[in-house]
Amino acid sequence: MTRSWRLTFISVIAAGALLAPLTTASAHDPEHDHSGPGSSGPDAHSQNMKLLANVQRSASATQSDLAFDGQLVYAGNYLGFRVIDIADPENPRTVTDFRCNGAQGDVSVYRGLLIQSVDSPQSHGGCDSTGVTASTPGMFEGVRIFDVSDPADPVHLTSVATDCGSHTNTLVPDPANNRALVYISSYPLGTAALGPNCVRGEDGGGHGFVSIVDVPLNDPTGASVAKSFLDPATETATYPVQGTTFSFTACHDISVFTGMNLAAAACMSEAQLWDISDPAKPEFVRRYDNPIVQPSKIDLFHSATFSWDGKVVAFGDESGGGGAARCADPDDDQGRIWFLDTATGAELGSYKIPRAEDGTCTMHNFNFLPLTKGRKVLVSSAYTGGTTVVDVDKLLAGAGEADAEVGFYRPSGGSTWSSYWYNGFVYGNDILRGLDIFLLSDDARAGARKLPYLNPQTQVSVIR
């Protein structure tokens, strides 16, 4: 089946060895997404992937996304975030375990600031908030902003309410204006996602925009919010939830490449490319519709990233919504990462782990290694499928998934939310296990650049 982008230029209306298991953990609150059980059986991995260290989670809370700054990793979770010193990857050290209640804890860091997403109704915007119902007067959802210039002593500066909360956040540096813009993705799906002004309904009129938080670097407490409406032709996604159906237009996550003035938006049942020459006013460029990604199966375009030369953009389908076994058949089209030509929109190929996995499994969060000469190697999490590394060049040249896979690690008792390459190592934040640090010993990593910091959803400089 051949699919292609529909080209439209419409401005957005508004701005194999075995190791013993390390940990096990209890199940999560079933009302939160990403709540499936961990993998079973012993650790399994390729000979070239080694687990160097594990920093166990400190509480029974879902561990979520990662951000990196120098020799520190910021690991989000549903109770706040941890700052972990990775100067010695074999002996990581927890600098602080900072408690600040509110799912889902997506984090971004920039110039001594940390942005935390809150997408479950809280009694107020402070860190000592408690979970409440969406109808509670004065309830809060949105983002919290912290001063982490002293990573051992984070300071909560302010909380910024955004309509429908913040499921994820994407930091867009704007040094020319001494600010950071934060693109907020959120959507009205599920009990935990119903925040302020989070419209959903059967008429397809729900939501329809992303919030953009403008954070002045010299006065983060003066942050302001504007709406950026999605292209009017954005496909309305209709999902079966709790015995009924709900229709809306929204995005789950956004990745930006400021060096190319582009953003890739995973907007539920379709993927989009935006021009961010003016980052405060993204302009819709084109969309990618894939009939395999079906809301009726709780499929959604979940994540996106660019190759470092900007020539390929990847979109992931979180088939089953992060709660189903979508890797049981390695050869089917569910739960894949789809690779597209950035310039033409042509679909180039797709990938998911080449092993049958009967746990909660689908491709999830990922990034490319910052390689030179246009080489493309990608690291991805797959929930109970663990972490996989794939040679995308080899895959797109016609190799099957098993031959294109460079290496993998599937921990016992794990369910990996995010897996990323950063400065010589692979880091996985596991929902149940905590932070895993892996060493990949393979020529595929040769020459990878080191970066001063990394928000995986924010790429700045083109590498060729």
N, C-alpha and C positions, 0 to 999 in steps of 0.2 A: 504494500500500500504506500503510495506517495502522498506526502503532505507538504504544504508550503505555507509561508507567511502570506497573509492578505495585506498587500501594501496599501497603506492609507496614511496620509499626512494631515492629521487634524490636531490642532492645539488643544491642550487640556483647558477646560473652561476657566479654571482659576489656578492663581498661583497654585610439611606434615608432621612435626614432633608434638608431643603432648605434655602439657604442664598441669599441675594441680590447681584447682580453683582457689581464688583468694578470698572472696567474700560471698555471702548471700544476703538477701534483704527481703523485707516484707513487701506485700503489694501496696499500691498507692490508692489514694482516694479515687474511686471510679468516676466521679464527676469531672475530674480533670482529664484533659487529653493526654496522650502519650502515657497511658497507665497500664500497658500490657506487662505480663510477667517476664522475667529474665530467661535467658537461654538455659538449657539443661545439658547434662553431659559434661565431659572434661573439656578443658581448653583445647582448641584446635588452631593451628597456625602453620603458615609456610615456613620453610627453613630459614628464610631471610628476614623474618619479622621476630623481634625479641621484645618481650615485656621487660622494661628496665625498672619501672617503679609503679606503685599504685598508692594514691593518697585517698584512703577510704572516706566516704562521706561521713560527716560528723553527726547527722541526724537523719531520720527517716523522711527525707524530703526529696522530691524529684530534682535531680541534677540536670541543668539545661545547657545553655550555650557558653562559649568561651571568647575571650578577647586577650590580647597579648601586648605588653609594653616592656621593651628591654628584656630583662631577665625575670619578668613577672608574668604569671598567667592569672587572669581574673575569671573565675569559674562561677557562673550563675547557678542559682537554685531557687526553689519555691519559698525558701525562708530567708533569702538574701544573696550574699556572694562570699566567696573565699578568695583571698589573695595568696598565691603560692609562689615561692621563690624557686625558679627552675635553673639557677646558675649551674648546679650539679644535677643533671637530669636523672642520675641514678639515686640521688638522695634529695628529693624535693623537700622543701620546708614550708609549712603553713605560716604565713606572716600574720594573717588575721582571718578569723571566721566571723564575718560581720552579719548580724541578724537584722533583717528588714523584711517583714512578712509581705507576701504578695506574689502569686504566680503571674507570669511564668519565669520571671527573673532574667530575661534576655539582657545582655550587657554589651556596652560599647565604651571604649576609653579614648581620651584625647586630651593632651596637654594638661594633665593633672585632674581631669574631670572624668567621672564615670556616670553613664546613663543606664538606668535600670527600668525595664518594662514591667508594668503591673496590669494584668488582664483578668483579675478576679476582684469582685467588689470588696473594698476595704472600708473599715469604719471611719478612717480619715487618712490623710496623706503621709503621716509620720511612720517611722519604722516600728513603733509599738502597736500598729493597727491590728485589728482582728478581722477575720472574714465575716462578711455580712451578706444579706440579700441585696439584690439590685435596687429594690424599692426603699431601702433605708435612707432617710433624709441625710444629706451631707456626705453620702458615701463617695469614695474616691476610686478612680482608675485613671491610668495615664503613665507618666514617667517620673521617676525621682532622679534628682541630680545630686551628685556627691563630689566633694573635694577629696581626691585620693593622692594629693601631692606628698602626703606622708602615708604610704600604703599600710602602715601598721596602725593608723588611727584615722579611718575614713570619717568625714564629717558630712552629714546630710545638710545640703544647702537649701533645697526647695523641692516642692512637688508640683508638677504641671499636669492638670487634668486635661485629657483629650477625649473627644467623643468616642464612645465604644471602647475606651481603654487603649492599651498598647500590647498587642500580642507579640510583636517584634519591633525592634527599632534599628535603623540604619543611619550611621553617622556620616555626614557629608562635610568634610573640612572646607571652610571658606576663609582662608587666612587673609585674603585681600580685604575682607570686611571685618577681620578680627572676631570671627564668630564660627560656630558650628551649627549647621542645620541638621535636624534629626527627622528623618522620614518615619512616620508611624504607620504600621500596618495593623489592622484590626478588622474583625468581622463578627457579625451577630449570629454565632452558631454555638449551641450548647449552653447549658445552665451557667457554667463558669464564665461565659463570655458576655453576659448581659450587663453592660455598664451604662453610664449616662448617655442619653441620646443615641442608643444603639438600636436603631430601628430595624426590624425584620418583619417580613410578612409574605403572604402568598401572592401579592400583587407585583413582586419583583422590585419594589421601590426602596429596599433596604440599603442603607449606608451609601456607597457610591463615591467615596473619596478617601484620600489619605490625609492625615494631619501632618503639618510641617512645623516643628518646634524650632524657633530661632533662639539660639543660646549665645548671648554676648560673652566673649571670653573674659572680659574685664568686669562683668557683673552678671554671673549666671542666674542670680535671683531675679533678674529682669527678663527672663525668658518669656516669649510670646508665642501664640499659636495661630496658624492660618490653615485654611482648607485648600487642598488641591484635588479638584474633581477628576474622576476617571473619564476617559473618552466615552462619549454617550453611547457608542456602539459596543462597549464592553459587555461581554456575554453575561447574562444573568444565570447564576448558579442556583440550582434547586437541589437541596439536600434533604434526605429523610432523617429526621431527628426526633427521638422520643415519641414515636407513634404518629408524627405528622410531618409535613414538609415545609421548608422555609426557603424563600428565594431572596437573593441579594446580589449586589456587585461589590466586590472588595478585593483586597490583596492580602496575601499571607506573609510575604517577605519581599524585600527589594535589595538588590545589590547594585552598587554604583562603581563606576570606573571614571574617576574625575580626569584622568589623563586623556580620556577619549570623549569626555562630555556625554557619557551614556549611562543609563540605568536599565537594569533588567528586572522586571517586576513579575513575580509569580502571583497571578491574580486568579486564584481558585481554579476555574475551569478553562482559563486561557493564560498564555504568557504574553508579555508585552515588552517592547523596547521603547525607551523614552530618551529624548534629547534633554540634557541638563546643562546646556551652555549657560543658562541662568538657573542655578540650582534651586532658587526660591520659586521658580515657575516651570516645572517640568512640562515638556511638550510630547505628546503621544506621537510615535513614529510608525510602528507596525505591531501586528499581533501574530501569534502562532496558535492555531487551533489544532488539537490532536484528538480525533474522535475516540481514541483509546482511553483518554482521561475523562471518566464519566462520573459526574456528581452522584448519580444513582447508586454507584458502588462506594461512595464516600472517597472518591479520588479527588486530588487537588494538586495543582502546581504549587509546590511548597517552598522551594529554594531555588536560587540562581547564582551563577558566578561566571566570570569571564576568564578565558586563558590570558596569560600575562602579556601576550602580544596583541590581544584584543581581537583576534581573528575568529575565535569560537566562543559562543555563549552556551552555557549548560543550564537546563532547567530540570528539576527533579519532581517526579510525581510521587507524592506521599499516598500511595494507594491504600485504601482502607482507613485513612485518617490517623495512621499511627497506632491502630488497635486491631490489626488483622494479619493473618499469615499470608503475605503476598510474595514470599520467596519459596513456597512449596514446590513450584514448578519453575526452575531456572530459565526455561525457554519461553515462558509466556511474556506478554507485554505489560504486565502490571508492575507498578512500583519501580520504574526505571528512571535513569537520568538520560535526557534527550539532548544531543549535541547538535547545534545549529551554526551555520555560517553567519557571522555577525553582519557582514556587508550585504548579503543577498537574501538571507532568511531561509536558505535551503536546509532541509533536514539532512544531517550527515550520518547519523547513527545513534545507537542507544546502548545502555549498559545496566546490568544489575549483577549481583553476586552469582557466580556460576556453580553454586551449591544449593541443594535442597535444604531449606530451613523451615521447621514446622512451628517455630515460635512467632511472636509478633515481629514481623520483618517487612521492611520496605526501604528503599534508599532515602536518606534523610539529609543531613547537612554535610557540605563538602567544599573543598577548594583545590586549585591547581598549585603545583609546585612552581615557584618563581624561577623557571629555567630559561636559559638563553637559546638563541638560534631557533626560536619558535617551537621548541619541543614542548609537548603537552602530556603531563602525567598528573592524574587526579587522585586525591584521597577522599574517601567518603565513609560516613557511618551508615549502618544498616540495622539499627536496633539490635535484636537478638542475633543478627548475622554478623555483628561485630564491626570491624574496620577493614576496608579493602583499599588497595592501591591499584590503579589501572593505567596502562600505557595507552592513552587516547589516540596517539598517532597510529599505533599498531592496530587498534580497534577499528579506526576509520579507514585503514588501508585494507580491511577485509578479514582480520583475524577474529576468531570467536572469542567470547568472554573469557573462557578458561585460558586460552593462549595469551590474551592481552592482559590478564591480571598479573601484576608484578608481585604482589604479596598480600597476605591477609592475616588478621588475628581475631579469633572469636573466643572471648573469655567465657568461662563457665559462670552461670549465674548473673550474666550481664545483659544490658540492653543499652546500646551506645547511642546517645542523642546526637553528639557532634564529634566529628573527626577531622582534624586539620593538620596540615604541614606548617611548621614554624621553625625556622633557623636550625635545620638539621635533624629534627625529630618529628614524630607523629604524636599528636595529643588527642586523646579521646575523653570526652566527659560522659561518663556512663550514668544513666538514670539511677542505677542501683549500687554500683561499685564506687563511684567517685571518679577521680582523675587518673587515667592510665597514660603512661609515657612509653612509647615504643621506639625502637631503633630499627630502621629499614636499611639492610645492607644489600644494595643493589646498584648497578651502573645507571639505572633509570634516574637516580637522584643526583648524579654527578653534575657539579657546577651550579647547584641551586643557590640563588642569592640569599644573603641574610638581610633582614629587614629591621629597621629601628623599632617598629611596632606593627601590630596587625589587628584590625577588626576584620574578620574574614568576609564581611559583607561590604567592605570598603577597600577598593584598590585605587592607588594614586598614580604611580609611575608605570609607563609602558616599558616592558622588558623585551628586547628583541635579540 
